[in-house]
Structure formats: C-alpha cells, structure tokens
C-alpha cells in the first residue's frame, strides 16, 4: 500500500507530518496578519511601527502655551505687636494684572484699623515700628492714595477681623521685603502702629 524507501520505512507517514507542519505554519501566519490590520510582520530590526499617545503638537504650535516660569507667585507675612506676639497674617497673590490681599487678625481692639505697606522692611518694636518708614510709593508715584494704602480691616467685638481686597497699585516683586503695618483704631497721622511684619516668600 505504501512505497518504501531503501531503509524499508513507509514514506506515507513522513509526507503526512510535513503537510501538517506546513498547515500549522500557514495558520500562524494568518493569525499574525489578522492581529495587526495594515501592519505586516517583518524580520528587520527597528521596523516596528511606533506607538504615539496623548495630544501631539503640530508644526508651528506653541508648546506649553499659557504657562509661566520664575517670578514671585505668592508672598506672606506674619504681623507681630510690640510685645512680639502674633496678631495675624496676610497673603498676597497675583490675579492677572492685580494683586489679591487677604488679611486676618485676632486679639486686637475692635474698630477700623488702617493697613498699609511701608517702604522699609524693618519692624523694630523698640521705636514703635517707626523703623518701617513711610507708606510705600512705587514707580515715582507721589499722589494719594499712596501705592501702599490697603483696605482697612474692621475688627469685631471678639477681637477678630478679616479683609480681602484687590489692588493694581503694585506688583508682588515691588513689595517683597517691605513692611506691612496695622495701625491702631483712630490713628490719623500714621504714628500709632499696632503691629508690623516683613513681607517674604
């Protein structure tokens, strides 16, 4: 029934095995071709199609548009009275072309307290904070209100007060290292300085 080779072994079995191997190889090739549409297997190194994810910049696009680097983004200050005790804090942040000021105080006399940025970053309690100098003026400004004039803070009967205001009279870089002063109630000439703090990052 089967032809025999010189060794006497049947050749039909060998032929059947060869056909089976070829059929399996063809099926594997079909599977590979079906797994990756429009892509073809290759033995050449470095020819695998690249995988690209996320938004891709087109030629001429500005990368990271709207972001900024460097510069001052926020300044803070702790206010202390002539005894060295903390009576409040203030935070200065940039909002567009303006500066937001958020001031909180506690443990001081009720009423309206003037709040100003002064030109010198020194808060010496021994001279009643006169070391802070006069109100800040920037860019050659000489008129009223002065650059450093901020919204007054109204302190309640429980001794606490909060005020948030916005100003375009200065930039953060122009007040860094200057002094923030809270005046006593009814201080009209700026000589009665209740608390002081140097503005820092």
C-alpha positions in Angstrom: 0.0 0.0 0.0 2.8 2.5 0.9 6.0 2.9 -1.1 9.1 2.0 0.9 12.4 3.7 0.8 15.7 1.9 0.9 15.6 1.5 4.7 12.2 -0.1 4.4 10.3 2.6 6.3 7.0 3.8 5.0 7.1 7.3 3.2 3.4 8.0 3.7 3.8 8.9 7.4 6.7 11.3 6.6 4.7 13.0 4.0 1.7 13.4 6.3 3.9 15.0 9.0 5.4 17.5 6.5 1.9 18.5 5.4 0.8 19.0 9.0 3.7 21.3 9.8 3.1 23.4 6.7 -0.6 23.8 7.5 0.3 24.9 11.1 2.8 27.5 9.8 0.2 28.9 7.4 -2.4 29.2 10.2 0.1 31.1 12.4 0.9 33.5 9.6 -2.8 34.1 9.1 -3.3 34.8 12.8 -0.4 37.3 12.8 -1.8 39.1 9.8 -5.2 39.3 11.4 -4.0 40.7 14.7 -2.4 43.9 13.3 -4.5 45.4 10.5 -2.5 47.3 7.9 0.7 46.2 9.5 2.9 43.3 8.2 5.3 41.1 10.2 8.9 41.6 9.4 12.2 40.2 10.5 14.0 43.6 10.1 15.1 45.2 13.3 13.7 48.7 14.1 10.8 48.5 11.8 8.0 48.0 14.4 5.5 50.9 13.9 5.9 53.5 16.7 3.1 53.8 19.4 2.1 57.5 19.8 -0.2 58.6 22.7 -1.6 61.9 24.0 -2.0 65.2 22.3 0.6 65.7 19.6 1.9 69.2 18.8 1.7 70.2 15.1 4.4 72.2 13.3 4.2 75.8 14.5 2.2 75.0 17.6 3.3 76.8 20.8 4.2 74.2 23.4 3.1 74.8 27.0 1.3 78.0 26.0 0.0 80.0 28.9 2.5 78.7 31.5 4.9 80.9 33.3 8.3 80.2 34.9 10.2 82.1 37.5 8.9 85.2 39.2 7.0 85.6 42.5 3.6 83.9 42.8 2.8 84.4 46.5 4.0 86.4 49.4 3.1 86.1 53.1 3.7 88.0 56.3 3.2 87.4 60.0 2.1 90.5 61.9 3.5 91.0 65.5 2.7 93.6 68.1 5.3 95.5 70.2 5.4 92.6 72.6 6.4 90.2 69.8 3.1 88.3 69.9 1.5 87.3 66.6 -1.8 89.1 65.9 -2.4 88.0 62.3 -1.2 87.1 58.9 -1.6 88.3 55.3 -1.2 86.7 52.0 -0.5 88.4 48.7 -1.2 86.6 45.4 -1.3 87.6 41.8 -4.5 87.7 39.8 -3.9 88.8 36.2 -2.6 92.4 36.4 -3.7 92.9 40.0 -2.7 91.6 43.5 -5.1 90.0 45.9 -4.6 90.8 49.6 -6.1 88.5 52.3 -5.6 89.7 55.9 -6.7 88.1 59.1 -6.1 89.5 62.6 -7.1 88.4 66.1 -6.7 89.6 69.6 -6.7 93.3 68.9 -9.1 96.2 69.8 -12.4 96.4 68.0 -12.9 99.0 65.4 -11.4 100.1 62.0 -7.7 99.6 61.7 -5.7 101.2 58.9 -3.5 98.8 56.9 -0.5 100.0 54.8 2.6 98.7 53.2 5.6 100.7 54.3 8.8 101.4 52.4 11.3 99.8 54.7 11.4 96.1 55.7 12.3 96.7 59.4 9.9 96.1 62.3 11.7 97.3 65.4 9.3 97.2 68.3 11.6 99.5 70.4 10.7 102.5 68.4 7.0 101.6 67.8 7.8 100.3 64.3 8.9 103.8 63.1 11.7 101.8 61.5 9.3 100.7 58.8 9.4 104.2 57.3 6.7 106.0 55.3 4.0 104.5 53.2 5.3 102.7 50.1 5.3 104.6 46.7 6.3 102.8 43.5 7.3 103.9 40.0 7.7 107.5 41.0 4.1 107.8 42.3 3.6 110.7 44.7 -0.2 111.1 44.8 -2.9 109.9 47.1 -3.9 107.2 47.7 -0.3 106.1 48.1 0.8 102.8 46.5 1.0 101.0 49.8 -2.5 102.1 51.0 -4.7 99.0 51.5 -8.3 98.5 52.6 -8.8 98.9 56.4 -9.7 95.9 58.5 -12.8 96.1 60.7 -12.3 94.1 63.9 -15.3 92.8 65.7 -16.1 92.8 69.4 -14.5 89.4 69.7 -11.2 90.8 68.5 -11.1 89.2 65.1 -11.2 90.7 61.7 -10.8 89.7 58.0 -10.5 91.7 54.9 -9.9 90.7 51.3 -9.1 93.3 48.7 -7.6 93.7 45.2 -5.1 96.4 44.0 -3.2 97.2 40.9 -1.0 99.8 42.6 2.0 97.5 42.8 3.3 94.1 41.7 4.4 91.4 44.1 8.1 92.0 43.2 7.7 95.6 44.4 6.5 94.7 47.9 8.8 91.8 48.7 11.0 92.7 51.6 8.8 95.7 52.6 6.9 96.0 55.8 3.1 95.6 56.4 1.8 97.7 59.2 -1.6 97.6 61.0 -2.4 100.9 62.8 -4.3 101.5 66.0 -8.0 102.5 65.8 -8.4 106.2 65.1 -4.7 106.7 64.0 -4.9 109.5 61.6 -1.3 110.6 61.3 0.2 107.1 61.0 2.3 107.3 64.1 0.4 104.8 66.2 1.5 101.5 64.8 0.0 98.4 66.4 1.7 95.6 64.5 4.3 95.1 61.8 5.7 92.3 59.7 8.2 92.0 56.8 6.7 90.6 53.6 8.5 87.5 52.4 8.0 84.5 50.1 
